[in-house]
Amino acid sequence: MPSKQVVAIVGRPNVGKSTLFNRLTGKRAALVSDMPGLTRDRREGEALLLDHPVLLVDTAGLEEAKRGSIVQRMRQQSEAALREADLVLFVIDAREGVTPADHVFARMVRASGRPIIVVANKCEGRAGEEGFYAAFELGFGDPVAISAEHGEGLGELVAEMMTALGLAAGAMDEDDAKASKANAELAIDRPIRVAIVGRPNAGKSTLVNALLGEERMITGPEPGLTRDAVPSDLEWSGRRVRLYDTAGLRRKAKVTELAEKLGASDAIRAIRFAEVVVLMIDAERLIEHQDLTIGDLVTQEGRALVIAINKWDLAEDKQKTLKELRATLAERLSQVPGVALVNISALSGRGVNRLMEAVLEAYDIWNRRVPTASLNRWLQEALARHSPPAVAGRSVKLRFMTQPSARPPTFVAFCSRPEGLPKSYVRYLTNSLRQTFDLPGVPIRFNLRKGENPFAKRKGRG
């Protein structure tokens, strides 16, 4: 029986290497702490990439070190792991960005001659965005955005690892592998995190009870009964879902009790770590400024959004109500056109099935990847329809486009003068992209980077 292929996890201290090791092996074999230097020896464990076992090696943080010191001996262990590896996962901390030390160790990793995947860890929320895009500077191709602590992005990472190790089924190219079942199967392996949010007394706890089929949450006409984010697990259409019932979110000026302040803080935290957010609004009160503020927070955090119109059975003029709501959303939440609107009655359970179908569909769209070849065909067509306006007599050229990550769908276009491209033209590209590749109701990150096609002259990742 052939020996397992070896994957080494390397990077500076405290970037999350051991947390990633534990995630991929499914064990808590490696100690995890904010204290740098906790891992000193190489640690090995088996990880399954779908049905393919590989040997994963967790290493000490790469550091500059004096001769003969413990740190130097730790570094030597890491260098030995590099020499033995078939693939290197070079981990950076996206929240800190690409540091001078990362550049130093990138040269050492490149000198190993091994295939390399840059893993931008701690990408949950928006705090890691700048660091993620800066990772392109390292020259190893598309970085993979993950949160090892929260389990986000691991499906994409596994698909990348399989491609780099030649384990992808059939004759898949890199883009097909990214969109392969590795992503879907790993994502389905853990619950989809769904936060139920909204103003006080919108019926959030009643909805959770309807979904669970039991009176799990305390409900009543008094606002503020729920004070922290309460998780509940269920299975829907063969997929595991973890629901978070949250405290009602009110404007800060109206939040007076300490417990409610804590509850609101917990609700906001639930939004940041959810994958799909259901925003519940009251059909009798229609949409208010606070609902739009919550919806805007959801999209800023890059979460998939579904809007549930509760107490629909009590709405008097349903057609007029729906028309007004759609018009308001088109104007005030224009960043997520096509967001799903589902009429429900949480008390009677009507519409709950349709709501969960919308949640699962939004989750799948949020995870969607577009092959690079298709993206660049679309880009040429979009440029042919409407060319970029000239700035100070000079044209702006868009040369290449790629999707480095999903969750939400994130795209990078490389162009000659990114600072000169008007926001209106970026909106045109974003809307065309959304329509062409069927991405309704989820945030889209569209970023511009200066330069040519960064991967045209490179083969592989090594």
C-alpha positions in Angstrom: 0.0 0.0 0.0 1.5 3.4 -1.0 2.4 5.8 1.8 0.1 8.7 2.5 0.9 12.1 0.9 2.2 14.6 3.4 0.7 18.1 3.9 2.7 20.5 6.1 1.1 23.5 7.8 3.5 26.3 8.2 3.5 30.0 9.1 4.4 32.6 11.7 3.5 31.9 15.4 -0.1 32.3 16.4 -1.7 32.5 13.0 -4.0 29.5 13.7 -2.0 26.6 12.4 -2.9 24.2 15.3 -6.5 25.2 15.1 -6.5 24.3 11.4 -4.7 21.1 12.2 -7.4 20.2 14.7 -10.2 21.1 12.2 -8.8 19.0 9.4 -8.0 15.9 11.6 -11.2 16.2 13.5 -9.4 15.9 16.8 -8.1 18.2 19.4 -4.6 16.8 19.3 -2.8 20.2 19.1 -2.9 22.7 21.9 -4.5 26.0 21.0 -3.9 29.3 22.7 -3.3 33.0 22.1 0.2 32.5 23.5 2.7 32.2 20.6 5.2 29.3 20.5 2.9 26.8 22.1 3.6 24.2 19.4 7.3 23.2 19.5 7.6 19.8 17.9 6.1 18.5 14.7 2.7 16.9 15.3 1.3 14.4 12.8 -2.3 13.3 12.3 -4.4 11.7 9.6 -6.9 13.9 7.7 -9.5 12.6 5.1 -9.9 14.6 2.0 -13.3 13.0 1.1 -12.1 9.4 0.9 -8.4 10.1 0.5 -6.2 9.9 3.7 -3.3 12.3 3.9 -0.7 12.8 6.7 -1.1 16.3 8.1 1.9 17.9 9.9 1.5 20.8 12.3 4.7 22.7 12.8 6.1 25.3 15.2 5.8 28.9 14.1 8.5 30.1 11.7 10.6 32.7 13.5 14.0 34.4 13.2 16.2 32.8 15.8 19.7 32.8 17.3 21.9 29.9 16.7 21.5 27.1 19.3 18.3 28.5 20.8 15.1 26.6 21.3 13.5 28.8 18.7 16.1 27.8 16.1 15.6 24.1 16.9 11.8 24.6 16.5 12.5 26.3 13.1 14.7 23.4 12.0 11.8 21.0 12.8 9.6 23.2 10.5 12.2 23.2 7.8 12.4 19.4 8.0 8.6 19.1 7.6 8.9 21.3 4.5 11.5 19.0 2.9 9.2 16.0 3.5 6.0 17.6 2.3 4.1 16.9 -0.9 2.0 20.1 -0.3 2.5 23.1 1.9 -0.3 25.1 3.5 1.2 28.5 4.2 -1.0 30.1 6.9 -1.3 33.9 7.4 -3.4 35.9 9.9 -5.7 38.0 7.6 -6.6 40.3 10.5 -2.9 41.3 10.8 -2.4 41.3 7.1 0.8 40.3 5.3 3.7 41.2 7.5 7.4 41.6 6.6 8.0 38.2 8.4 5.4 36.6 6.1 7.4 37.8 3.1 10.6 36.4 4.6 9.1 33.0 5.3 7.3 33.0 1.9 10.8 33.1 0.3 11.8 30.1 2.4 8.6 28.2 1.5 9.1 29.0 -2.2 12.7 27.7 -2.0 11.3 24.3 -0.9 10.0 23.8 -4.4 6.8 22.2 -3.1 3.2 23.1 -4.2 1.9 25.9 -2.0 -1.5 27.0 -1.0 -1.8 30.3 0.9 -4.4 30.0 3.7 -5.7 33.4 4.9 -7.0 32.5 8.4 -9.3 34.5 10.7 -11.4 35.8 7.7 -14.7 35.7 9.6 -16.6 39.0 9.3 -15.0 42.0 7.5 -11.9 42.5 9.7 -9.8 40.2 7.6 -10.7 41.5 4.1 -7.7 43.7 3.6 -5.3 41.1 4.7 -6.9 38.5 2.5 -6.4 40.7 -0.6 -2.9 41.6 0.4 -2.1 37.8 0.3 -2.1 38.0 -3.5 1.2 39.9 -3.1 2.9 36.6 -1.9 2.7 35.3 -5.5 1.3 31.8 -4.8 -2.0 32.3 -6.6 -5.4 32.6 -5.2 -5.4 32.6 -1.3 -8.1 30.6 0.4 -10.1 32.5 2.9 -11.0 30.5 6.0 -11.9 30.8 9.7 -10.3 27.7 11.4 -11.9 28.6 14.7 -15.5 28.8 13.2 -15.1 26.2 10.5 -15.7 28.5 7.6 -14.1 28.0 4.2 -12.8 24.5 4.9 -14.7 23.0 2.0 -12.9 25.3 -0.5 -9.6 24.5 1.2 -10.1 20.7 0.9 -11.0 21.1 -2.8 -7.8 23.1 -3.3 -5.8 20.5 -1.5 -7.2 17.7 -3.5 -6.4 19.5 -6.8 -2.8 20.3 -5.7 -2.3 16.6 -4.6 -3.8 15.3 -7.8 -6.7 13.7 -5.9 -9.6 15.4 -7.7 -11.8 13.0 -9.5 -11.4 12.6 -13.3 -9.8 15.3 -15.4 -11.0 18.2 -13.4 -9.2 21.5 -13.9 -8.6 23.8 -11.0 -11.9 25.7 -11.3 -14.0 22.6 -11.6 -12.3 21.2 -8.5 -13.2 24.4 -6.6 -16.8 23.8 -7.5 -16.6 20.1 -6.9 -18.6 18.1 -4.4 -15.8 18.5 -1.8 -17.1 21.9 -1.0 -20.7 20.8 -0.7 -20.1 17.6 1.2 -17.8 19.2 3.8 -20.3 22.1 4.2 -23.2 19.7 4.7 -21.2 17.7 7.2 -21.8 20.4 9.8 -25.0 22.4 10.6 -25.9 25.5 8.6 -25.9 28.4 11.1 -29.1 30.4 10.8 -29.7 33.5 13.0 -33.3 34.7 13.4 -33.2 38.4 14.0 -35.5 41.4 14.1 -37.1 44.0 16.3 -38.6 43.0 19.6 -41.9 41.1 19.5 -41.6 40.3 15.7 -42.3 36.6 16.4 -38.7 35.2 16.3 -39.1 32.8 19.2 -42.6 31.7 17.9 -40.9 30.9 14.5 -38.2 28.8 16.2 -40.9 26.9 18.1 -42.8 26.3 14.9 -39.7 24.9 13.2 -38.8 22.7 16.2 -42.4 21.5 16.6 -42.3 22.2 20.3 -42.5 25.1 22.8 -38.8 25.4 23.3 -38.7 29.2 23.6 -40.6 31.4 25.9 -43.1 33.5 23.9 -45.5 36.3 24.8 -46.6 39.8 23.9 -43.9 41.4 26.2 -40.8 42.5 24.3 -37.4 41.4 25.6 -38.3 37.8 26.6 -35.3 36.5 24.8 -32.1 38.0 26.1 -29.3 35.9 24.5 -28.7 33.9 21.3 -30.1 30.5 22.0 -29.1 27.7 19.6 -31.4 24.8 18.6 -30.6 22.0 16.2 -32.9 20.4 13.6 -32.8 18.6 10.3 -34.6 19.9 7.3 -34.7 18.2 3.9 -31.8 16.0 5.0 -29.6 18.9 6.0 -28.6 19.8 9.5 -29.5 23.3 10.7 -28.5 25.2 13.8 -31.0 28.0 14.6 -30.1 30.9 16.8 -33.1 32.7 18.4 -31.8 36.2 19.3 -32.9 39.1 21.4 -34.8 41.9 19.6 -32.6 44.6 18.2 -33.7 48.2 19.0 -32.1 51.5 18.4 -29.4 52.2 21.0 -31.2 55.2 22.4 -34.0 52.9 23.4 -31.9 50.2 24.9 -31.8 51.0 28.7 -31.6 47.7 30.6 -28.2 46.1 31.0 -29.6 42.7 30.2 -31.1 44.0 26.9 -27.8 45.7 26.0 -26.1 42.3 26.5 -28.8 40.6 24.5 -28.4 43.1 21.6 -24.7 42.5 21.7 -25.3 38.8 21.5 -27.7 39.2 18.6 -25.1 41.2 16.6 -22.5 38.5 17.4 -24.9 35.9 16.1 -25.3 37.8 12.8 -21.5 38.0 12.4 -21.0 34.3 12.8 -24.2 33.1 11.0 -24.2 31.9 7.5 -27.9 32.8 6.7 -29.8 35.5 8.6 -33.6 35.5 8.6 -34.8 39.0 9.2 -38.3 38.9 10.6 -40.6 41.9 10.1 -44.1 42.5 11.3 -46.7 42.7 8.5 -48.9 45.0 10.7 -46.0 47.5 11.1 -44.4 47.0 7.7 -40.7 47.7 7.4 -39.2 50.4 9.6 -35.8 52.1 9.7 -34.5 49.6 12.3 -35.3 46.7 10.0 -33.3 48.3 7.3 -30.5 49.0 9.7 -30.4 45.3 10.6 -30.5 44.3 7.0 -27.7 46.6 6.2 -25.6 45.1 9.0 -26.3 41.6 7.6 -25.0 42.5 4.1 -22.0 44.4 5.5 -21.0 41.3 7.3 -21.4 39.3 4.1 -24.1 37.0 5.3 -26.9 35.5 3.2 -30.2 37.3 3.9 -33.9 36.0 3.8 -36.7 38.3 4.9 -39.7 36.7 6.6 -42.9 38.8 6.7 -44.6 37.5 9.9 -48.3 37.8 10.8 -49.2 37.9 7.1 -52.6 36.5 7.8 -53.4 39.8 9.7 -52.3 42.1 6.8 -55.3 44.0 5.4 -54.3 44.9 1.9 -51.8 42.2 1.1 -51.0 43.2 -2.5 -50.4 46.8 -1.6 -48.3 45.8 1.4 -46.1 43.6 -0.7 -45.7 46.2 -3.5 -44.7 48.9 -0.9 -42.2 46.5 0.7 -40.5 45.5 -2.5 -40.2 49.2 -3.5 -38.6 50.1 -0.1 -36.2 47.2 -0.3 -35.2 48.0 -3.9 -34.3 51.5 -2.7 -32.9 51.0 0.7 -31.3 47.5 0.4 -30.2 47.9 -3.2 -26.9 46.0 -2.5 -28.8 42.7 -2.4 -31.4 42.8 -5.2 -33.6 39.7 -5.4 -33.5 39.0 -1.7 -36.1 36.3 -0.9 -39.3 37.5 0.7 -41.5 34.9 2.3 -44.9 35.5 3.8 -45.4 33.4 7.0 -47.5 33.1 10.1 -45.2 31.8 12.8 -48.1 31.2 15.1 -50.0 28.9 12.8 -46.9 27.5 11.0 -48.1 28.7 7.6 -45.3 29.4 5.1 -42.6 27.9 7.4 -41.8 25.2 4.8 -41.3 27.8 2.1 -39.1 29.9 4.4 -36.8 27.0 5.1 -36.6 26.3 1.4 -35.6 29.9 0.8 -33.0 29.6 3.6 -31.3 26.5 2.0 -31.4 28.1 -1.4 -29.8 31.3 -0.1 -27.1 29.2 1.6 -26.3 27.4 -1.7 -26.1 30.7 -3.6 -23.9 32.2 -0.9 -21.5 29.2 -1.4 -21.6 29.3 -5.2 -18.4 29.5 -7.2 -18.0 30.5 -10.9 -15.1 29.0 -13.0 -12.5 31.4 -14.0 -12.9 30.7 -17.7 -16.6 31.5 -17.5 -15.8 34.7 -15.5 -13.4 36.0 -18.1 -15.7 35.2 -21.0 -18.4 37.2 -19.2 -15.9 40.0 -18.5 -15.1 40.4 -22.2 -18.7 40.5 -23.1 -19.5 43.0 -20.4 -16.6 45.2 -21.6 -17.8 44.9 -25.2 -21.3 46.1 -24.2 -20.1 49.0 -22.2 -16.4 49.9 -22.2 -14.9 51.6 -19.1 -14.9 55.4 -19.4 -11.6 57.1 -20.0 -10.1 59.0 -17.1 -8.1 62.2 -17.8 -7.9 61.0 -21.4 -6.5 57.6 -20.5 -8.4 54.4 -20.8 -8.8 51.9 -18.0 -8.2 48.3 -19.0 -9.6 45.3 -17.2 -7.4 42.3 -18.0 -8.4 39.4 -15.9 -10.8 38.2 -13.2 -11.0 35.5 -10.7 -13.2 34.4 -7.8 -10.8 33.7 -4.8 -13.6 32.7 -2.4 -17.3 32.2 -1.8 -19.3 32.8 1.4 -20.1 35.5 0.1 -19.2 35.3 -3.6 -16.0 37.4 -3.8 -14.4 38.5 -7.1 -11.2 40.3 -8.0 -10.6 42.1 -11.3 -7.1 43.1 -12.2 -6.9 46.4 -14.1 -4.5 49.1 -15.2 -5.9 52.0 -13.0 -8.3 50.7 -10.3 -8.5 54.1 -8.7 -9.8 55.6 -11.9 -12.7 53.2 -12.5 -16.0 55.1 -11.5 -18.2 53.5 -8.8 -21.1 53.5 -11.3 -19.1 51.3 -13.7 -18.3 48.9 -10.8 -22.0 48.7 -10.0 -22.7 47.9 -13.7 -20.2 45.1 -13.6 -21.6 43.8 -10.3 -25.2 43.8 -11.4 -24.3 42.1 -14.7 -22.3 39.5 -12.8 -25.2 38.9 -10.5 -27.7 38.5 -13.3 -25.5 36.4 -15.6 -24.5 33.8 -12.9 -27.8 33.9 -11.0 -26.6 35.3 -7.6 -29.8 37.0 -6.2 -30.2 38.1 -2.7 -26.6 37.6 -1.4 -23.8 40.2 -1.0 -21.2 40.3 -3.7 -17.7 41.5 -3.0 -16.2 43.1 -6.2 -12.6 44.2 -5.7 -10.1 45.9 -8.1 -6.4 45.2 -8.0 -3.7 46.8 -10.1 -1.8 44.7 -12.5 -1.8 42.2 -15.3 -3.2 38.7 -15.0 -1.0 37.6 -12.0 -1.2 33.9 -12.9 -0.7 34.0 -16.7 3.1 33.1 -16.6 2.9 30.7 -13.7 2.1 27.0 -13.8 0.8 25.4 -10.6 1.3 26.9 -7.2 4.9 25.9 -6.5 
